[in-house]
Amino acid sequence: MLGRLGGWCAKHGRLVLAAWILLAAALTAGTLVFGRPVSNNASIPGTDAQQAHDLMRQGFGPGYDPGGTFQIVLYSKDKPLIDAGRKRAVERAMARVRDVPHVVQVDTPYRVGGLSRNLAIGVITVRLSGNDSGDLAATSRSISAAVEPVRAAGVEAVLADNGTPADKEIKTGSSEIIGVACALLVLLLAFGTLVAALVPVFTALISLGVGLGVIGLLGHLVDVPKQASVMASMIGLGVGIDYALFLLSRHRKLLADGVPVQESVRRTAQGAGGAVFFAGGTVVIALAALMLGGFPLLRTLGWITGISVVCAVLTSLTLVPALLGLLGHRINALRVPFVGPRRDAAHSAASGWAGLGTWVAGRPWRVLVVAIAVLGALAAPALALKLGPLDDGYADRGQDARRAYELMETGFGPGSNGPLIVVGELDAAVAVADPPAPAVKRVGDRLADVPGVTYVSPAKVNVSGRSVLFQVVTRYAPSDPRAGDVVRNVRALGIPGARLHVGGEVAGMADASDRIAERTPSVIGVVVLLSALLLLLAFRAPLVAIKAALMNLISLGAAFGALAIVFSYGLGSGLVGLDPPVSAEGSYLSTLFFTVPIDSYVPLMLFAVLFGLSMDYEVFLLTSVRQAYQRHGDNRRAVAEGLGATGRVITSAALIMVVVFVAFIAYPDPLVKVFGVGLAVAIAVDATVIRGLLVPATMVLLGRLNWWCPAWLDRILPDLSVAGHGEDDEEEPQVTAHSEKALAGAGR
């Protein structure tokens, strides 16, 4: 089927090319016209934090919604905010803010708890009602413009959004350009011709345009996290270029062997296209398993990132054959002098990889021990991985969110950046009174006595008199693990006549961490089992499937170890572009080395992405080894030949992935930096230590058991195979149902 599809696309290249360009242009235009709203909806149904947020919407008045509040942080450097002129300017600004659409309440900074002790910092709280999450960015700009009278009076006014950070959407641009430029350089070195190097880049850009267009428009229908477009760009660029690279390498090899253009495209689509389809499927399956994580934000990030992978697979199976058919032998045009492998150079490179395979095959036990020791050393730091919410104190220093965070910390303490919202359900109704009813006062007093609590706001009773709301400020920043301890202590309070529920950012992330920890084993199990099952269907070899899953888990250990070294130990966090928090400033070294917490859902997301990407290289290497084994039945020789046939291509593909991921470390968002470091290290380790040493050594030791399949399993497995996409094999292997069964018999 894939061969017929590729052949049709090659014959109708102009039509296919025009269709993809028009689709990418239409979707991009759609996002420019209608926008691409984002929303980090971190609600987690069934948790205590979610229950607190639901109670907040019941009778406390308009604007009491976790996503419907803004704060305007004021800083008067030379005069106190109670100065008559400054106070008039603040009141004029508040009057203008009240006229902004959807604003229902504006709380003055001249209230209890609204001014810092030195009277230099104040907070205007703005509550919204009826505002769509997609309009928060526009509302944010309107509110910021409304406070110009304050700025004109010499007071700094910074907007801090306490709700859904739609106005903090990450803008894509420079990192993609850097990644594409570096990938193009690698492709020039790999192919030696400008035309061949441009095909994977062009295909990946069209795929990325379509994927980002779809994701942008989906923001009008579902909550799309702010990191979605960046994750899609990062993964989409990497796999898009890689998949096209595998297809193009196979096609150029067939052309060099004298195969006609149309037949070469058909055979490439049938063989290498099948591997691309299978490899992309493993990535999508791994991302889809995040649906079981129990965290809506994680689930959405997973399936939205999967869209970019699906687009990469579709363009690889249709657009690449169309371009190859249109270009014909001109695929080798515009040769770059002194760059790229000539026929003899390519043969030398393949021989070098084959030589490595032969060397490994001659001493498998020693190589196995050394490789495991190296990987163990890389993975050991992962035991110290520091998980926790990543607050705006680690944001880029040029962002308003960072400035507002620092002003709040200076004026009101670190806990003011992540106050707890405590909602108490009362057994008996109380009246709104001053002083408060005894039941309400009892709750407030108990909250104030909790260790780590520095401030409890005056109580607000809802219209039914059955619920009471407090804002509780702790002495700890949102990213401090001790803030989570305060949440647990508040929830553990036993107050007669009241049941307490704790919401807010800190409580929500604590609940998310607990939910993810509970679901992580099931997600890992599903990903590993489904991926192993796909390998079993493709190769009909249980041991190969199990071994591949284990190898991928090992590469993940190295990735988490690198994350721990950079972020948990802080050995170079400043070198990846993170600005240190205020508490870490003071010396040159403290600006380079400081610890950074990693959001609790990041390791699970990284696991899914990396497991799928690592499986790509496993598929290409195993297929080549199996083809060689089918030709002559010598396992050691097959391992060497398989590594020689795919080593250069896999290395080029991995290098492209690494440079793309490293380029994304330049993004100001800390979460993107974490993904960039983890993905780059994992792919580098996977393509060198694991695929170059560990996999060949284990395959040599297993011998004929690599392809063994018990008779009962051989009978029930469907007759499927991934074959015909060895990159540099000398002859086209004929994989049939008969040869599969013969191979299974040989294994037995």
N, C-alpha and C positions, 0 to 999 in steps of 0.2 A: 504494500500500500504506500509506504513512504517513497519507494522507488518510483512508482507511478506518479505520485504527487510531485516529486522533484523533477521528473522528466517533463511533466505538463508545465510546471513553472518555468523551466528552462526554455521551452518552446514559445511560451507566451510571456517572455520576460518584461516587455514594455508594459503590458497590462498589469502584471503583478507589481512592478515598481511604481507605476502611477497610483495604484490602489493604496499601497502602503504610505506613499508620500501624502496623498490626499487625506487619508485617515489621520495621520500624525498632525497635519496642518489643521484639520477641522477640530480635533480634540484640543490642540493648543489654543486655537482661537476661542473655543468655548470657555476655557479657563480664564482667558484674558477678558472676555465679555462678562461672564457670570461670576468670576472669582473662584478661589479655592479655599473655602472656610475650613478651619481646623478647630478641634475641640478635644482637650484631654479630659474626657469624662472618666474619672477614676472611681465611679460608683461600683460597689461590690455587693450585689444583692445578698441578703441573709446575714450581713455582718452588723455588729453593734454600731459602727460608725454610720452605716447607711440608715439604720433605724433612727439615730440621732438627727440626721439630715432630713429624713422624712417628717419627723416630729416638728422640726423647725418651720416647716411650711404650713403647719396647722394652727392658725389663729394668733400668731405673733405679729401680724401686721405685714404690710407689703415690704418687700425688699429683704426679708429674712430667708435668704436662699444661699446655699454655699457658693453658687456660681453667680450671684447677683450683687456683689459688693466690690466697690473700688475704694482704695485709700489714696488720698493726696497727702504726701509727706512734705511738710514745710520746714525750711531751715533759714533762720535769720541770723546771719553771721555777726553783724555789728550792733544790732539792737534787739532787745527782747521782743517776742511776738505780742506782748501786752502793750507795747508802745502804741500811742493813740493813732498815729499815721499808719502803722503796720496793721493794727486791728481793723481800721476802716477798709483797708485794701483787702484784707481777708474776708470781711463781710460782703464787699462788693463782688468778690469772686464767688462766694457761696451763693449769692443771689443769681448770678449768671449760670452756675451749675444747676440750680433748681429748674431752669428753663430748658435744660437739655432733655430731649425725648427719653422717656422711660425712667427718668429719675423721680423717685417718690419720696425720698428722705435724705436730708443732708445734715449730718451731725457736726456741730461746731467743735473746733479744737479747744474752745474755752469751757469745756465740760470736765467733770472729774475723770482723770486719766488721759485727757487729750493733749496735755502739755508736759514736756520733760521738766525735770527739776530746775534746770538752768534757764528755762523759758525760751530756749533757742530753737527747739524742735517741737512741732505740733502735727496732729493728724486730723484731717477732715475725712470722715467716713461717708461715702456716697452709696445709697442703696437703690437698686433698680428693680423694676417689676415689668413683666411682659416683654422683656428684651430677648430676641432670638439669639442663641449662642453664636450663630454665624455673623451677627452684627456687633459683637463685642469690640472688635478692632475699631470699627467706625465710631462706636460710642466712646471708646477710650480716647480717640483723637478729639472728639467734640468736647469731652470733659477737660482734656489738657488745654485746649484752646480757650475754654471758659475761664481758666484761672490766670489768664494773662495779666489782669490788674495786680495780682500778687507779685508776679515777676517784675512788672514795671516799678513796683515799690521797693525793689531790691531784695525780695525774698525768693529763695530757690524753692520751686514746686515740682516734685517728682511724682509721677503716677505709679502706684503699686497695685497691681490687680491681684486680689486675693482669690479670685474664682478661676474659671477656665482661661488659661493663658493664650487666648486666640491672638492677642496683639503681640505675642512673642514668637510668632511663626518663624521658623528658621528659613532663611532665604538661601536658595541654592545658587551656584554660580562658579566661583573661583576654583573650588576643589574639583568640580567636574572637569573644568578646562585643564587643570594641572594633570588630573588622572588620565584624560584622553590624550594629552600631549605625551606623557610618559609611556602610555600603552602604544601609541603610534611609533615611538622610538624603538620599543622592544620588537614590534612587528617588523619594522624595517631591518633590524638585525636578524630576525628570524627568516624573513622571506627574501630580502635583498632587492625588492622591487616596490616602487611607490604604489602602483595600482593594487597589488596583492595586499599591501599593508593597509590601504584605505578601505578595502571591502569589509573587514570585521568592524572597523571604527564606524563606518557609515551605517552598517546594519544595527550596531548597538545604539547609535544615536536615534535612529528611527524607532527602534524598540522602546527606548527610554522616553521619547516624545509621546508615544502612544500610551505607555504605562502611566506616566505622570499626568497625562490628560485625563485618563480614566479615573485615577485616584483623586485628582482635583475636583472633578465633577461629582464624584461619589460623596464629597464633603457636604453636598446639599441634601443628601439622603440619610447619611449615617454620620456618627461621630468619628472623624478622622484625626488621629493624634498629630501633633505638630511635627513629630519626628518621622512621620510616614513617608513624606516625599524624599527625605534625605536617605532613609534606609532603602527605599526603592531605587534611588539613584546609585547608591553604593553597590547593592547587590546586582541590580540590573545591568550596570556598566560592566561589572566583573564577569558575570556569566554570559552576557551578550557577546562580548569580545571573545571569550574563551570558546564558546560553542561554535562561533563562526570560524575561529582559528582551527579547530579540529576538522571541520568540514573542508576548509580551504587547503589544509595540509594534505588531506587524502586526495582531493581533486588534482592538485599539482603533481602528486606522485603518479597518479594514473595517466595524466597527460604526458609526463616524462617517459612513461612506459609505452607510449604510442596509442593509447586508447582514445577514440574519437570524443569530441567535446560532449555531445549529447549523451553518449553512453557513459562517459566519465561522471557526468552530473547525476545520472540515474543511479549508478552504482554507489556514488558517494552518499546520496540521499538515503539509499537503501541500507547501507552499512553504517557509516558514521552518523547519519541521521537517526538511525535506530538507537545508537548509543546516546546521542544528544537527547532524544525523547525520553529515554530511560533515566539519564542523569538528571534532567530537569524534573522528572517525576519524583525522584527521591527528595529533591530540595522542597518541592511543593508539599509532599507528604509530611516531611519533617516540620514544615511551618504550619501545616494544617493541624498537627497534633497539639499545637498550642491552644486549640479550642478547648482542650481538657484542663487548661491551667486554672480555670475558675476566676480569672482576672480579666474583665472586659477589655481593658486597655491593652493587655498582652495579646488577647485573642485577636483584636482588631489589627494590631501591628503585624501579627503573623499572616493573616489572610491578605492584607493589603500589600505586604512585601511580596507575597506569593504572586500577586498580579504581575509584578515586574519580571518574575521568572517565567511565567506563562508567556508573556509577550516576547521574551528572549527566545524561548523555544519555538514559537510560531514564526518569528522572523527568520530564525536559523533554518527552519524546514521549508520555507517558501521564498523569502526574499533573497537568501544566499544562493539557492539554485537559480533563481531568475537572473541575478547579477552574473553568476558564472556562465550561464547560457548566453547572455548578451555580450560579455567580454570575450568569450572563447579563449584563444591563445594569447589575446592581449592582456590576460591576467598577469603575464610575466613582463609587461611593458614597463618602461621608465625605470630601468635598473639603476640602483644607487651605487656609484663607484666605491670600491673597497668595503662594501657593506653587504652582509647577507651571505648565506652559504651557497657555494657552487656545488655542483653534483659531487665532486670529490670531497669537498669540505663537509657536505651533509653526510656522506658515507663515513667520513672520519669521525664526525660527531656521534653517529649511530654506533660506530665501532667502539668509541670511548665508553658509551653507556653499556654496550654489550660486554666490554672488558670489565667494567665495574660489576656487572652481573656475574661474570665468570669468577672474578675475585671473591665476591660474596659467596658464591656456590662452593668455592674451595674451602671455606672456613666458616660455615654457617653458625656453629655454636659460639665462636668467639665474637662474630659480628652481632649475634643476637644479644649476648651479654652486654657488650659495649653499648649497643643501641638502647637497651632497656635502662642501663645506668644513666645515659645521657638524658633520656626522656624522664626518668625518675627525678633527676636533679632539676630539670626544667619545671616539673609539675609540683615538686615539694612545697614551694612557697604558696601554692594555692590553699594550703591548710590555714593560712592566715588571712584569707580574703575577707575584707571588711565590708559587710553589707549594711545598707541603711539608706534613708531618703536623701536625695541630693537637692539641697535647697539653693536659693538664689545667691547665697554667700559665695558660691563657686562659679557664678555666672561671669561672663566677660565684663571687664571693668568699664567698658564703654556703654553698657546697657542701663536703661533706667531701672530695671528690676534690681540690678546689683547696687546702684546708688541708693535706692529706696531701702533696701535691706540694711545697708551700712548705717544709714541715718536712723532707722528704727532701732537697730542694735545699740547705737551710741546713746540715743535718747531714752529708750525704754527697756533696754536689756535684750539679750539674744532671743529669749522666749517670745517676745512680741511679734516676731516674724512667723510664728506658727502657733497661735493661741489655740487652746482646746475649747471646743464648744460643748458644754455640758448641759444636757436637757434631762430634767427630772420629771418622771411621771408620778403624780401625787395620788394617793388613795382617796383623799377627800378634797373637794374643791375649796379653793381659797380666794379671797377677794384681793384685788389690786389695792394695796395700801402702803402708806408711808407713815410710820415704819412698817416693814414687811410683816406678813403673818408669821407666827412662831414656826410653822412647818417649813416655810421658805427660809427663814433666818437660820434654822437648824441645818439645812442643806448647805447654805453659804458658809457657815462656820466650820462645818466638817471639811468642806473643800479647802478652806484656807489653812487647815491644819495638816493637809497632805504634804509630806516632805518634797521639797523642790518647787512648790507653788509660791509665787511672789505677789500675785495680784488676782483678786476675784472681783469681777464687775458687779455693779448693782443688779439685782434679779429683775427679770422681765417675765411677767405672768401672762399666759395666753388668755384669749377671750373666755374660754370655758373654765378657767381657774384650775384646770387639772394638770397643767404642765408649766414648768418654770425653766427659764434659760439663763445660764451664766456663761460669761467669757472668762476663761482661766488662763493666766499667763504663767509659764514656768520660768525657771532660771536657765533653761537649756535651749540651745538652738534646735531647729527642726531636725537637723542631721545628726544631732547628738543622741546616741543610744539611750541615754538616761531620760530623754523626753518620752520615749516609749515606756520606760519604767513608771513614769508618773501616770501615763494613761492607764496602765494596768492597776496601779494603786487606787486611782479614782474609781475604776470599775469594781474594785474589790470592796469599796465602802459599803457597809451594811447600815443603812439609815432607815429606821422604822417609818413607814408611811410613804416612802419614796423609792423609786427604782431609777438609777442613773444610767444614762447612755452618753458616750463620749464620741464626738465627731471632730471635724477639722482635718487639716492636712496630716498632722502627725498621727492621729488616730487612724485615719484612712490608710496610710502607708503601713502602719503596724498590722492592721487587719489584712492588707494585701500580702504582706510578708508571711503571715501565718497561713493564709489560704494557699499561697504558692508553695510553701514548704510542705503542706499537706498533699498537694496535687503533683509535686515534682516527680515522685517515683512512678506514678502512672503515666505521665507524659514521656519520661525517658523510656519506660518499658514499651509503650506503643510505638515510639519512633524506632527503637532498636529492632523490635519484632517485625514491623512492617518493612523496614529497609532490608533486613535479613531475608524476609520472604521474597521480596523483589529480586534480590540476588539469587536466591534459590531457583526462582522461576527462570531467570536469565541463564544461569550456568548449570543448573541441576546438580549442584555440589554443596551439600550441607556444611561441610567443614569450611569451605571457602566463604560461605555466607556468614557463618559465626565468626570466623577470623576477621573478616572485613569490618564487622560491627565493633569488635574489640579494638581494632587498629584505630578506628575513628574516635573511640572513647579515649584512647591514649593521646591523640593529638589535641583533644579538648583539654586534657590535663595540662599540657604545655601552655595552651592559651590562657587558662585561668592562673597558672603560675606567673605568666608575664603580667597579667592584670594586677596580681597581688604585689609584685615587685614595684611596678610603676605607681599604683594608686594606694594600695593598703600599706606598703612600706614607705611610699612617697619618694622612691629613688628615681627622680626624674619627672615628677608630675608637672613641674614648671617647664620642663623642656618640651612637653607636648602642647604647650600654649595655655595651660590653666593659670589663672591668676590666683594667688594665695588668698585665703580669707584674712580679714583684718587681724585676727589673733595670731596669724603665722608670720606677719610682717616684722621687719626689724633688721634683718641682715641679708646679705646677698644669698647665702646658702638657703635661708628660709624661704626665699622666693623661688627656689628651684626644687627643693625637697620638702614636701608636706603631704600629709595623708588626705585622701579623698574617698568618701564612702561611695559605694556602688549600689544603685537601686536594686532591690531584691529580685525584680523580675528580669534583670539583664542577664544573669547567668543562664536562665532557662531559655531566653530568646537566643543567646549566643549558641547554646547547645543545639537548638533546632537548625539554625543557619549553618553552623560549621559541620554538623553531621551530614547535612545534605550536600554541601560543597565538597567535603572530603570524599564522599561516595563517588563523585564524578570521576576523580582521578583513579580511584580503585577500579571502576568499571573499565576504563580505557586500558589500564595496565593488565588486568585479569583477562580481558578479551584477547589481547595480543599474546599473552603467555599460553592461553588455551589453544589458540590457533596454531602456534608453533608446536605444542604438544601433540595436537591432532595430526600434524604432518609427519612427525618422526617418532613420537612416543618416548623421547628422552627428556626426563623432567628437568635435570640440571641445565641442559642445553636450551630447553624451552624458556626457563627463567631468564637466562642470559639474553636470548634473542628477543624475548618480550620486553625486557628493560631497554635493550638497544633500540627497538623499534619505536618505543613510545617515550623514552626518557627525555629526548630533546624537546618534543612537542609539549609534554606535561610540564617541563621546566619553564618553557616560554609562557605557557598558559598560567602557571602559578606566579611567575614574575609579574605578569600583567595584573593578576588579582592583587598581589602585594602592593604594587605601586598605586593602584586605584584606592586601596584601603588606606594606605599611608597618606595619600593626598587628602582624604577626608578628615584626618586628624587636625587639619587647619581650621575646621569649623569651630565657631565659638562655643557651641553647645557642649557641655561636658559629657553628656550621654553619647553623642556621636564620636567624641574622642575615645571613649571607652570601647565602643564597637570597632573603631578603626584600629586601635592597638591590638585588641583580641583577635580580630579576623586576620590581620596581617601576619602576626606571629604564628597563628595556627596553620595558615596556608603554607608559610615558609617551612615550618617544621614538617608538615605533612608531605610536601613535595620533595624533601631532601632526606631527612633521617628515616621517615616511615616508608615512603615509596622506594627510596634508593637503597635502604639497608634492611629495615625490619621486615617488610613484606617479602622481598626476595629470600631472605634467610629462612623465614618460617615456611615458605613454599618449598624450598630445597629440603628442609627437614621432614616435611610431610610427605614428600615424594608423590607416589601415585594416589595416596589418600586425598590429595587435593581435589581430585575429580571423582572420588568414590561416591556412589549413591546407592542406598539399599534398594533391593528389588521391589519391595512393596511401595516405596516412595516413588521410584522411577515409573511405576505403573499408574499412579494417581496424579502425577504432575502433568499439566497440559504441555503439549509439544511446542514450547516457546524457546527462543534463543536470541541472544544478542551476538551477531556474527557479522563478519565481513567489513569491520572498520579498523583493522590494524593499520597503523599509519604508514609503515614502510615495509610491510611484508613483501616478499619477493613474488608470491603467487597468491591468487585469490582462493581462500579456503572454501571448501564446499561443506557447509554445515547442514546436515539433513537429520530427519528423525532417526534414520538408520544409524548414522554416525554417532548421534547422541547416545543411542542405546548400546552401540558397540563400545563407546567410551565408558559408559556406566558398567558394562560387563567387564572391561579391562580393569576398572577400579576394583570391582568385586574379586 
